[in-house]
Amino acid sequence: MTPADELIFLALGGSGEIGMNVNLYGCQGKWVMVDLGMTFADPGTPGVELVLPDLDFIEKRAKNLLGIVLTHGHEDHIGAIPYLAAELKVPLYATPFTAGLIRHKLIEEGLEKEVKLKVIPMGGTFQLGPFGFTYVALAHSIPEGNAVVIDTPYGRIFHTGDWKLDDEPILGRPSTAEELTKFGDDGILALVGDSTNVFNRRESGSEGGVRDSLLKLAQGRKGRILVSTFASNAARLDTLGKVAVATGRHLCIAGRSLERIVRVAKETGYLKDFPPLVDLEDAERLPPQSVLIVATGCQGEPQAALSRIARGEHSHIRLGRGDLAILSSKNIPGNELGIGQVINQLTAREVTVITEKDAHVHVSGHPGQPELKAMYGWIRPKYAVPVHGELRHMAAHAAFARRCGVEKAIVQTNGDVVRLAPGEPAIIGKETVGRQVLDGDVIVPADGTTVVQRRRLAHNGYLSATLVLGRGGKLMHEPHIVVHGVPVENELDKFRRDCARVVHQTLDKVGVKDQERLAEQIRIAIRRLARDYTAKRPVAEVHILSV
């Protein structure tokens, strides 16, 4: 489809799910993209770490794509750029801190010369065809969280990105109520907004309150203190730097992503009063009461620093009795098992563990209901299009927007084509969307042969039979049976003998004239045997060699 004299919104990711945000706006035959994010894999994609959006829709229309505008630097908004942006061959637009993070990603992938990155100052404006963009600073859990105001011939869009309200922000200056009200006074056709925390009836809270709580927890402690938080939360890093100075501790960080955030933050004018860092080898030799460690891995990621510390496998950091570990983060749905395992491992080492359930050690970067109500009161959009949430979040957001006086709210999901203007907004079509996975260095479809086969192998195991036939089609050896991941370990020898028996039976019944049919009948027979033994249906293969 090509947008004609109309304004179109189409989400390729982030609507109907939390993460992997990709939003398209179409007008007068042209498209712009807002954000290009990824998400992390779940157990349904074994062996895979990153999940990427399928951009087939816009790749087919890349000649009419004018650019990619990034709201902020979280992975679910910029994480797919190193893998997908080069194919689109359009410039990226971002404010300085976000651009710094993107630049490092492009350099790591050797793409810094292939992908144009244009840095826009905070509050800056620029034009892409029929679209005019203005960055509007909003508080979030990373520096330079931005909404984008998008001017079009059919009206103005307020695309919030991720945001919150913070009366005591640590880094940056978010827009004031007066400034946001001015946008509302000028008229907003539609607010396209964050739905993540719509069920939270309270405000998300201020980073300043977390700073006071962390300082109180750290004061008077005799052992090592480790704090694990989201690497991108530079405001939390600034807080921890101040806590380290106030309690007379040396600060060290464990995790490459933390190092990258600190480097980019300093390059772009943040963390100006950050204390000098001590490297991990030196921290290892310092008295326990003089060390504050900041580590990656608050979501229980197996290879992150915190998990390796909890398992006792880290090269330099050891925690034990008298030490304190603070998980200064919120549990992302789906990560509960990994986080629980880390907490149990730390507890087994007699480490005191504190989470957000025990003390005020984290605030969300997304708006609760009071903040949503305030924003709708300032912006006063005619329409609302909830994004960035599962369907239940977006449906609740739409209902809340209507209670706030919004004329109409559209509940859409990835692939729904929404005409915002002219006329009343409505879903007018459906485009195919999907997911891809980064498997090693290769991008493959999330529902393609590779992942489906691996899922089957992971769930059911593998079984094969190899036959060597001589002259006259007679077996030269007993069939060779291979079993991997089929739960027959207590009867393995008997199971192999029974597999060989059914191979003989099938060979006698079918004969060798049609070897393709013979192989398929043996495959069915040994798979049926495995099902009778275990109720599992393993991936089964049969190899026939004639000599």
C-alpha positions as CSV (number, residue, x, y, z in Angstrom):
1,M,0.0,0.0,0.0
2,T,1.1,3.6,-0.6
3,P,-0.4,6.4,1.4
4,A,-2.3,8.9,-0.8
5,D,-3.9,12.1,0.4
6,E,-4.2,10.8,3.9
7,L,-2.2,10.3,7.2
8,I,-1.5,6.7,8.0
9,F,-0.1,5.0,11.1
10,L,1.2,1.5,11.0
11,A,3.1,-0.3,13.8
12,L,5.5,-3.1,12.7
13,G,6.5,-3.8,16.3
14,G,5.7,-2.7,19.9
15,S,1.9,-2.8,19.6
16,G,0.5,-6.0,21.2
17,E,3.9,-6.5,22.9
18,I,6.3,-4.7,25.2
19,G,9.5,-4.1,23.3
20,M,10.7,-4.1,19.6
21,N,9.1,-0.7,18.9
22,V,8.8,0.2,15.2
23,N,6.3,2.8,14.0
24,L,5.6,4.1,10.5
25,Y,3.8,7.2,9.5
26,G,2.7,7.6,5.9
27,C,1.5,10.7,4.0
28,Q,1.4,11.8,0.4
29,G,3.2,8.7,-0.9
30,K,6.1,9.0,1.7
31,W,6.9,7.2,4.9
32,V,8.9,7.9,8.0
33,M,9.9,5.5,10.8
34,V,9.9,6.3,14.5
35,D,12.2,3.9,16.4
36,L,13.8,0.6,15.3
37,G,14.0,-1.6,18.3
38,M,14.5,-5.2,19.3
39,T,13.5,-7.5,22.1
40,F,15.2,-10.4,23.9
41,A,14.4,-14.0,23.1
42,D,12.4,-16.4,25.3
43,P,12.6,-20.1,25.8
44,G,10.5,-20.6,22.7
45,T,13.5,-19.7,20.6
46,P,16.3,-21.9,22.0
47,G,19.9,-20.8,21.1
48,V,18.7,-17.3,20.2
49,E,19.3,-14.1,22.2
50,L,17.9,-11.2,20.1
51,V,14.5,-10.9,18.3
52,L,14.2,-8.4,15.5
53,P,11.2,-7.0,13.7
54,D,10.4,-8.2,10.2
55,L,10.6,-5.0,8.0
56,D,9.5,-6.7,4.8
57,F,6.6,-4.2,4.4
58,I,8.8,-1.1,4.4
59,E,11.8,-2.8,2.7
60,K,9.5,-3.2,-0.4
61,R,8.8,0.5,-0.2
62,A,12.2,1.7,0.9
63,K,12.4,4.2,-2.0
64,N,9.6,6.1,-0.3
65,L,11.1,6.0,3.2
66,L,12.6,9.3,4.1
67,G,14.3,8.6,7.4
68,I,14.3,6.9,10.8
69,V,13.7,9.1,13.8
70,L,14.8,7.8,17.2
71,T,13.1,8.9,20.4
72,H,15.7,7.6,22.9
73,G,18.5,5.1,23.4
74,H,16.9,2.0,25.0
75,E,17.5,-1.2,23.1
76,D,13.8,-1.8,22.5
77,H,13.9,1.5,20.5
78,I,17.4,1.4,18.8
79,G,18.6,-2.2,19.2
80,A,17.8,-3.4,15.7
81,I,19.7,-0.6,14.0
82,P,23.0,-2.4,13.5
83,Y,21.2,-5.4,11.9
84,L,18.5,-3.7,9.8
85,A,19.2,0.0,9.1
86,A,21.8,-0.5,6.4
87,E,19.3,-2.3,4.2
88,L,16.9,0.6,4.3
89,K,19.5,3.1,3.1
90,V,18.0,6.2,4.8
91,P,19.5,8.6,7.4
92,L,19.0,8.2,11.2
93,Y,18.0,11.2,13.3
94,A,18.7,11.3,17.0
95,T,19.6,13.7,19.8
96,P,23.3,13.7,21.0
97,F,23.2,11.0,23.7
98,T,21.1,8.6,21.7
99,A,23.3,9.3,18.7
100,G,26.4,8.5,20.7
101,L,25.0,5.1,21.6
102,I,24.0,4.4,18.0
103,R,27.4,5.5,16.7
104,H,29.2,2.9,19.0
105,K,26.8,0.2,17.7
106,L,27.5,1.1,14.1
107,I,31.3,1.2,14.7
108,E,31.2,-2.3,16.3
109,E,29.5,-3.6,13.2
110,G,31.7,-1.7,10.7
111,L,28.7,0.3,9.5
112,E,29.7,3.8,10.4
113,K,30.3,4.7,6.8
114,E,27.2,2.9,5.4
115,V,24.6,4.4,7.7
116,K,24.2,8.2,7.9
117,L,23.6,9.4,11.4
118,K,22.3,13.0,11.8
119,V,22.6,14.6,15.3
120,I,19.7,16.9,16.2
121,P,20.0,19.1,19.3
122,M,17.6,18.7,22.2
123,G,14.5,20.6,21.2
124,G,15.6,20.7,17.6
125,T,13.4,20.6,14.5
126,F,13.9,19.2,11.0
127,Q,11.8,18.4,7.9
128,L,11.4,15.1,6.1
129,G,9.2,15.6,3.0
130,P,5.6,16.3,4.2
131,F,6.7,15.6,7.8
132,G,8.1,18.2,10.3
133,F,9.7,16.9,13.5
134,T,10.3,18.6,16.8
135,Y,12.0,16.9,19.7
136,V,10.3,17.5,23.1
137,A,12.3,16.5,26.2
138,L,10.5,14.2,28.6
139,A,11.8,12.4,31.7
140,H,12.6,8.8,31.4
141,S,15.1,6.3,32.8
142,I,17.8,7.2,30.3
143,P,19.2,10.6,29.3
144,E,17.4,12.5,26.5
145,G,14.1,10.7,26.5
146,N,12.0,12.5,23.9
147,A,8.6,12.8,22.5
148,V,8.4,13.9,18.9
149,V,5.8,16.3,17.6
150,I,5.1,15.4,14.0
151,D,3.6,18.1,11.8
152,T,1.7,16.9,8.7
153,P,-0.7,18.5,6.2
154,Y,-3.5,16.7,8.1
155,G,-2.7,17.7,11.6
156,R,-0.1,17.4,14.4
157,I,0.9,14.1,16.1
158,F,2.3,13.9,19.6
159,H,4.3,10.7,19.7
160,T,5.4,10.3,23.3
161,G,8.1,7.7,23.1
162,D,8.8,6.3,26.6
163,W,8.3,8.8,29.4
164,K,7.3,9.7,33.0
165,L,7.0,12.7,35.2
166,D,9.8,13.5,37.6
167,D,9.8,16.4,40.0
168,E,13.4,15.8,40.9
169,P,15.2,14.5,37.7
170,I,18.9,13.8,38.1
171,L,20.0,14.3,34.5
172,G,18.6,16.7,31.9
173,R,15.6,19.1,32.0
174,P,12.3,17.7,30.9
175,S,9.6,19.9,29.4
176,T,7.5,21.8,31.9
177,A,3.7,21.6,32.2
178,E,3.5,25.1,30.6
179,E,5.6,24.0,27.6
180,L,3.5,20.9,27.0
181,T,0.3,22.9,27.5
182,K,1.4,25.2,24.6
183,F,1.5,22.2,22.3
184,G,-2.0,21.4,23.3
185,D,-3.1,25.0,22.8
186,D,-1.7,24.8,19.2
187,G,-3.8,21.7,18.6
188,I,-3.0,18.0,18.5
189,L,-4.8,15.6,16.2
190,A,-3.6,12.4,17.9
191,L,-1.4,11.3,20.8
192,V,0.4,8.1,20.1
193,G,1.5,7.0,23.5
194,D,3.2,4.6,26.0
195,S,0.9,2.1,27.6
196,T,3.3,0.1,29.7
197,N,2.3,1.2,33.2
198,V,-1.4,2.0,32.6
199,F,-2.5,-0.4,35.4
200,N,-0.4,1.5,37.9
201,R,-2.7,3.8,39.9
202,R,0.2,5.7,41.4
203,E,2.8,8.0,39.9
204,S,6.0,6.3,38.8
205,G,8.1,8.3,41.4
206,S,11.2,10.4,41.3
207,E,14.9,9.4,40.8
208,G,15.7,11.7,43.7
209,G,13.7,9.5,46.1
210,V,15.8,6.5,45.0
211,R,19.0,8.4,45.7
212,D,17.9,9.1,49.3
213,S,16.9,5.5,49.9
214,L,20.1,4.0,48.4
215,L,22.2,6.4,50.5
216,K,20.4,5.3,53.6
217,L,20.9,1.6,52.8
218,A,24.6,2.1,52.2
219,Q,25.5,4.2,55.2
220,G,27.1,2.2,58.0
221,R,27.5,-1.1,56.0
222,K,30.7,-3.0,56.7
223,G,30.9,-5.3,53.8
224,R,31.0,-4.9,50.0
225,I,27.9,-3.3,48.4
226,L,26.9,-4.4,44.9
227,V,24.1,-2.7,43.0
228,S,22.7,-4.1,39.8
229,T,20.5,-1.9,37.6
230,F,19.7,-1.4,34.0
231,A,22.9,-0.3,32.2
232,S,21.1,2.4,30.3
233,N,19.9,4.2,33.5
234,A,22.5,6.9,33.5
235,A,20.6,8.8,36.2
236,R,20.9,5.8,38.5
237,L,24.6,5.6,37.7
238,D,24.9,9.3,38.7
239,T,23.0,8.5,41.9
240,L,25.3,5.6,42.7
241,G,28.3,7.8,42.1
242,K,27.0,10.3,44.7
243,V,26.3,7.4,47.1
244,A,29.8,6.1,46.7
245,V,31.3,9.6,47.5
246,A,29.0,10.2,50.4
247,T,29.9,6.8,52.0
248,G,33.6,7.0,51.3
249,R,33.6,4.0,48.9
250,H,35.5,3.5,45.7
251,L,33.2,2.9,42.7
252,C,33.8,0.2,40.1
253,I,31.6,-1.1,37.3
254,A,31.3,-4.7,36.0
255,G,29.8,-5.1,32.5
256,R,30.6,-3.8,29.0
257,S,27.2,-2.1,28.5
258,L,27.8,-0.1,31.7
259,E,31.2,1.0,30.5
260,R,29.6,2.1,27.2
261,I,26.9,4.1,28.9
262,V,29.4,5.9,31.1
263,R,31.6,6.7,28.2
264,V,28.8,8.1,26.0
265,A,27.3,10.0,28.9
266,K,30.5,11.8,29.6
267,E,31.1,12.4,25.9
268,T,27.7,14.2,25.6
269,G,28.0,16.3,28.8
270,Y,26.4,14.1,31.4
271,L,27.9,12.5,34.6
272,K,30.0,15.6,35.1
273,D,30.6,15.0,38.8
274,F,31.0,11.2,38.4
275,P,33.8,9.9,40.7
276,P,36.9,8.2,39.1
277,L,36.4,4.5,38.6
278,V,38.5,1.8,40.1
279,D,39.1,-1.2,37.9
280,L,38.0,-4.6,39.0
281,E,41.4,-6.0,39.8
282,D,42.2,-3.1,42.2
283,A,38.7,-3.4,43.7
284,E,39.4,-7.0,44.5
285,R,42.3,-6.0,46.8
286,L,40.5,-3.1,48.5
287,P,38.9,-3.5,52.0
288,P,35.3,-4.7,51.7
289,Q,33.9,-1.6,53.4
290,S,35.5,0.7,50.8
291,V,33.9,-0.8,47.6
292,L,30.7,-0.1,45.8
293,I,30.2,-2.2,42.7
294,V,27.7,-1.5,39.9
295,A,27.0,-4.6,37.8
296,T,24.9,-5.6,34.9
297,G,22.5,-8.5,35.1
298,C,19.5,-7.3,37.1
299,Q,17.2,-9.4,34.9
300,G,19.1,-12.6,35.7
301,E,20.8,-12.8,32.3
302,P,23.1,-15.9,32.6
303,Q,26.2,-14.4,31.2
304,A,25.9,-11.0,32.8
305,A,28.2,-9.9,35.6
306,L,25.7,-10.4,38.4
307,S,24.9,-14.0,37.4
308,R,28.6,-14.9,37.2
309,I,29.2,-13.3,40.6
310,A,26.2,-15.2,42.1
311,R,27.6,-18.5,40.7
312,G,31.1,-17.7,42.1
313,E,32.5,-17.6,38.5
314,H,33.5,-14.0,38.2
315,S,37.3,-13.4,37.7
316,H,37.6,-10.6,40.3
317,I,34.4,-10.1,42.4
318,R,33.5,-12.4,45.3
319,L,30.5,-11.8,47.6
320,G,29.8,-13.6,50.8
321,R,28.7,-13.1,54.4
322,G,28.4,-9.5,55.4
323,D,28.0,-8.2,51.8
324,L,25.0,-6.5,50.4
325,A,23.5,-6.9,46.9
326,I,20.8,-4.5,45.8
327,L,18.7,-5.2,42.7
328,S,17.8,-1.6,41.8
329,S,15.4,-2.5,39.0
330,K,11.9,-3.9,38.2
331,N,11.4,-7.5,37.1
332,I,10.5,-7.5,33.4
333,P,7.7,-10.1,32.8
334,G,9.3,-13.4,31.7
335,N,12.5,-12.9,33.6
336,E,11.3,-14.0,37.0
337,L,12.9,-17.5,37.0
338,G,16.4,-16.1,36.1
339,I,16.1,-13.4,38.7
340,G,14.9,-15.8,41.4
341,Q,17.9,-18.1,40.6
342,V,20.4,-15.3,41.1
343,I,18.8,-14.3,44.4
344,N,18.9,-17.9,45.6
345,Q,22.5,-18.2,44.6
346,L,23.4,-15.0,46.4
347,T,21.4,-16.1,49.5
348,A,23.3,-19.4,49.5
349,R,26.5,-17.4,49.8
350,E,25.0,-15.6,52.8
351,V,24.7,-12.3,50.9
352,T,22.0,-9.9,52.0
353,V,19.7,-9.2,49.0
354,I,17.4,-6.2,48.7
355,T,14.9,-5.8,45.9
356,E,12.3,-3.1,45.1
357,K,9.9,-5.2,47.2
358,D,12.1,-4.6,50.2
359,A,13.0,-0.9,49.9
360,H,12.6,2.1,47.6
361,V,15.5,1.2,45.3
362,H,13.8,1.7,41.9
363,V,11.3,3.8,40.1
364,S,9.8,3.1,36.7
365,G,10.5,5.1,33.6
366,H,6.9,4.8,32.4
367,P,3.8,6.8,33.3
368,G,1.2,5.6,35.8
369,Q,-2.4,6.7,35.7
370,P,-1.9,10.1,37.4
371,E,0.8,11.0,34.9
372,L,-1.3,9.9,31.9
373,K,-4.1,12.0,33.2
374,A,-1.8,15.0,33.5
375,M,-0.4,14.5,30.0
376,Y,-3.9,14.2,28.4
377,G,-4.9,17.4,30.3
378,W,-1.9,19.3,28.8
379,I,-1.9,17.9,25.3
380,R,-5.7,17.5,24.8
381,P,-5.5,15.4,21.6
382,K,-8.6,14.8,19.6
383,Y,-7.7,11.1,19.2
384,A,-5.5,8.6,21.1
385,V,-3.5,5.6,19.7
386,P,-2.0,3.5,22.5
387,V,1.2,1.7,21.7
388,H,4.1,0.1,23.6
389,G,2.1,-2.5,25.5
390,E,0.4,-5.9,25.3
391,L,-3.2,-5.8,24.1
392,R,-4.5,-5.7,27.6
393,H,-2.4,-2.6,28.3
394,M,-3.5,-0.8,25.1
395,A,-7.2,-1.6,25.6
396,A,-6.9,-0.2,29.2
397,H,-5.0,2.8,27.9
398,A,-7.7,3.5,25.3
399,A,-10.5,3.3,27.9
400,F,-8.5,5.6,30.2
401,A,-7.9,8.1,27.4
402,R,-11.7,8.3,26.7
403,R,-12.2,9.0,30.5
404,C,-9.8,11.8,30.1
405,G,-12.0,13.4,27.5
406,V,-10.4,12.1,24.3
407,E,-13.0,11.9,21.5
408,K,-11.9,8.5,20.1
409,A,-9.2,5.9,20.9
410,I,-8.0,3.3,18.5
411,V,-6.9,-0.1,19.8
412,Q,-4.5,-1.4,17.1
413,T,-1.8,-4.0,17.0
414,N,1.2,-4.7,14.8
415,G,0.1,-4.7,11.2
416,D,-3.1,-2.7,11.5
417,V,-3.2,0.1,9.0
418,V,-4.8,3.1,10.8
419,R,-6.0,6.1,8.8
420,L,-5.7,9.1,11.2
421,A,-7.0,11.7,8.7
422,P,-9.0,12.8,6.8
423,G,-12.2,11.9,8.6
424,E,-12.5,9.9,11.8
425,P,-9.6,7.5,12.6
426,A,-10.2,3.9,11.7
427,I,-8.4,0.7,10.9
428,I,-8.6,0.3,7.2
429,G,-6.5,-2.7,6.5
430,K,-4.0,-5.3,7.7
431,E,-0.4,-5.8,6.6
432,T,1.7,-8.9,7.3
433,V,4.2,-8.4,10.1
434,G,6.5,-10.9,11.8
435,R,9.7,-11.5,13.8
436,Q,13.2,-12.4,12.9
437,V,15.9,-13.8,15.2
438,L,19.6,-13.1,15.3
439,D,21.0,-16.7,15.4
440,G,24.7,-16.4,15.8
441,D,25.6,-13.9,13.0
442,V,22.7,-14.9,10.8
443,I,19.2,-13.4,10.7
444,V,16.4,-16.0,10.1
445,P,12.6,-15.9,10.4
446,A,11.4,-16.6,13.9
447,D,8.9,-19.1,12.5
448,G,11.2,-20.5,9.8
449,T,12.6,-23.9,9.4
450,T,15.7,-23.3,11.5
451,V,13.9,-22.2,14.7
452,V,11.0,-24.6,14.3
453,Q,13.4,-27.6,13.9
454,R,15.5,-26.4,16.9
455,R,12.3,-26.0,19.0
456,R,11.2,-29.5,18.1
457,L,14.7,-30.8,19.0
458,A,14.6,-29.0,22.3
459,H,11.2,-30.3,23.2
460,N,11.3,-33.8,21.9
461,G,14.8,-34.9,21.2
462,Y,16.4,-36.6,18.2
463,L,16.4,-40.2,16.9
464,S,18.0,-41.7,13.8
465,A,18.5,-45.1,12.2
466,T,21.3,-45.8,9.7
467,L,21.1,-48.9,7.4
468,V,23.9,-50.3,5.3
469,L,22.6,-52.4,2.5
470,G,24.7,-54.8,0.4
471,R,23.9,-56.8,-2.7
472,G,20.4,-58.0,-2.9
473,G,19.3,-55.3,-0.4
474,K,20.5,-57.3,2.6
475,L,21.6,-55.6,5.8
476,M,25.4,-55.8,6.1
477,H,25.3,-54.8,9.8
478,E,22.8,-54.2,12.5
479,P,21.0,-50.9,12.1
480,H,22.9,-48.0,13.9
481,I,20.6,-46.2,16.2
482,V,21.4,-42.7,17.5
483,V,19.4,-41.3,20.4
484,H,19.7,-37.7,21.7
485,G,17.4,-36.0,24.2
486,V,14.8,-38.8,24.2
487,P,14.0,-39.8,27.9
488,V,14.9,-43.4,27.6
489,E,18.2,-43.3,29.6
490,N,17.0,-46.0,32.1
491,E,16.1,-48.3,29.2
492,L,18.5,-47.1,26.5
493,D,20.0,-50.5,25.4
494,K,16.5,-52.1,25.3
495,F,15.1,-49.1,23.3
496,R,17.9,-49.4,20.8
497,R,17.3,-53.1,20.4
498,D,13.6,-52.5,19.9
499,C,14.4,-49.8,17.3
500,A,16.6,-52.3,15.5
501,R,13.8,-54.9,15.7
502,V,11.2,-52.6,14.1
503,V,13.7,-51.6,11.4
504,H,14.1,-55.4,10.5
505,Q,10.3,-55.8,10.5
506,T,9.7,-52.8,8.3
507,L,12.5,-53.9,5.9
508,D,10.9,-57.3,5.5
509,K,7.5,-55.8,5.0
510,V,8.4,-53.0,2.5
511,G,11.4,-54.3,0.8
512,V,14.2,-52.2,-0.8
513,K,12.9,-51.5,-4.3
514,D,11.7,-48.0,-3.3
515,Q,14.3,-46.8,-0.8
516,E,12.6,-43.5,-0.3
517,R,9.4,-45.2,0.8
518,L,11.4,-47.6,2.9
519,A,13.1,-44.7,4.7
520,E,9.8,-43.0,5.5
521,Q,8.2,-46.2,6.8
522,I,11.1,-46.8,9.1
523,R,11.1,-43.2,10.3
524,I,7.4,-43.6,11.2
525,A,8.0,-46.9,12.9
526,I,10.9,-45.8,15.2
527,R,9.1,-42.5,16.0
528,R,6.0,-44.5,17.0
529,L,8.1,-46.7,19.1
530,A,9.6,-43.6,20.9
531,R,6.1,-42.3,21.5
532,D,5.0,-45.7,23.0
533,Y,8.1,-45.6,25.3
534,T,7.9,-41.9,26.3
535,A,4.8,-40.1,24.9
536,K,7.4,-37.9,23.1
537,R,7.6,-37.5,19.3
538,P,11.3,-36.9,18.6
539,V,12.7,-35.6,15.3
540,A,13.5,-38.8,13.5
541,E,15.7,-39.5,10.5
542,V,16.6,-42.6,8.5
543,H,19.8,-42.9,6.4
544,I,20.2,-45.8,3.9
545,L,23.6,-46.5,2.4
546,S,24.0,-49.0,-0.4
547,V,27.4,-50.5,-1.0
